[in-house]
Amino acid sequence: MKLSVPDLSCRELVEIVTDYLEARLSVEDRTRFELHLGYCEWCRTYLRQMRQVRDATGELTEESLAPEAKNALLAAFRDWKRGSGGEKP
């Protein structure tokens, strides 16, 4: 018997990469994430970059952000979600 796991898109992977790095994904989502990495070089590169950013910056909390920086980040993510979302061309 073969179990079917729904495919994860690049956009979905980008949206949950932090949860993956912090080991907060369900077993099913972690499996989907890792299966996607098995065939998507772009997302493997993105994951490496996110690990480097995390390692270089340490932990960033919402409380540690200046209000201007928080607003700028929120605006950037709002615009990103309205746009292509980082999908491959």
C-alpha positions as CSV (number, residue, x, y, z in Angstrom):
1,M,0.0,0.0,0.0
2,K,1.4,3.4,-1.0
3,L,0.5,6.4,1.1
4,S,-0.1,9.7,-0.7
5,V,1.1,12.9,0.7
6,P,-0.2,16.1,-0.9
7,D,2.5,18.2,-2.7
8,L,3.7,21.3,-1.1
9,S,4.2,24.4,-3.3
10,C,7.2,26.7,-3.1
11,R,5.0,29.4,-1.8
12,E,3.7,27.2,1.0
13,L,7.3,26.2,1.9
14,V,8.3,29.8,2.2
15,E,5.4,30.5,4.5
16,I,6.2,27.7,6.9
17,V,10.0,27.7,6.8
18,T,10.3,29.3,10.2
19,D,8.1,26.7,11.8
20,Y,10.3,24.0,10.1
21,L,13.5,25.6,11.5
22,E,11.9,25.8,15.0
23,A,10.6,22.2,14.8
24,R,6.9,23.4,15.1
25,L,5.5,21.5,12.1
26,S,3.2,18.5,12.4
27,V,4.7,15.2,11.2
28,E,2.6,15.4,8.0
29,D,3.7,19.0,7.2
30,R,7.4,18.2,8.0
31,T,7.2,15.2,5.6
32,R,5.6,17.4,2.9
33,F,8.3,20.0,3.5
34,E,11.2,17.5,3.3
35,L,9.7,15.8,0.2
36,H,9.5,19.1,-1.6
37,L,13.2,19.8,-0.7
38,G,14.1,16.5,-2.3
39,Y,13.2,17.8,-5.8
40,C,13.4,21.6,-5.5
41,E,16.8,23.1,-5.7
42,W,15.4,26.7,-5.3
43,C,13.8,25.8,-2.0
44,R,16.9,24.0,-0.7
45,T,18.8,27.2,-1.5
46,Y,16.2,29.3,0.3
47,L,16.3,27.0,3.4
48,R,20.1,27.3,3.5
49,Q,19.8,31.1,3.3
50,M,17.2,31.2,6.0
51,R,19.5,29.1,8.3
52,Q,22.3,31.5,7.6
53,V,20.1,34.5,8.5
54,R,18.9,32.9,11.7
55,D,22.5,31.9,12.7
56,A,23.8,35.4,11.9
57,T,21.0,37.4,13.6
58,G,20.1,35.2,16.5
59,E,16.6,35.4,17.9
60,L,14.5,38.5,16.9
61,T,11.4,39.1,18.9
62,E,8.5,41.4,18.1
63,E,9.1,43.3,21.3
64,S,12.7,44.0,20.3
65,L,11.7,45.8,17.0
66,A,11.4,49.5,16.8
67,P,7.8,50.5,15.8
68,E,9.0,51.8,12.5
69,A,10.8,48.6,11.7
70,K,7.8,46.5,12.7
71,N,5.5,48.5,10.4
72,A,8.0,48.3,7.5
73,L,8.2,44.5,7.8
74,L,4.4,44.1,8.1
75,A,4.0,46.3,4.9
76,A,6.6,44.3,3.0
77,F,4.9,41.0,3.9
78,R,1.5,42.4,3.0
79,D,2.8,43.5,-0.4
80,W,4.6,40.1,-0.9
81,K,1.4,38.2,-0.2
82,R,-0.5,40.3,-2.7
83,G,2.2,39.7,-5.3
84,S,3.8,36.6,-6.8
85,G,4.8,35.3,-3.3
86,G,8.2,34.3,-4.5
87,E,6.9,31.6,-6.9
88,K,9.4,30.4,-9.4
89,P,9.0,32.0,-12.9
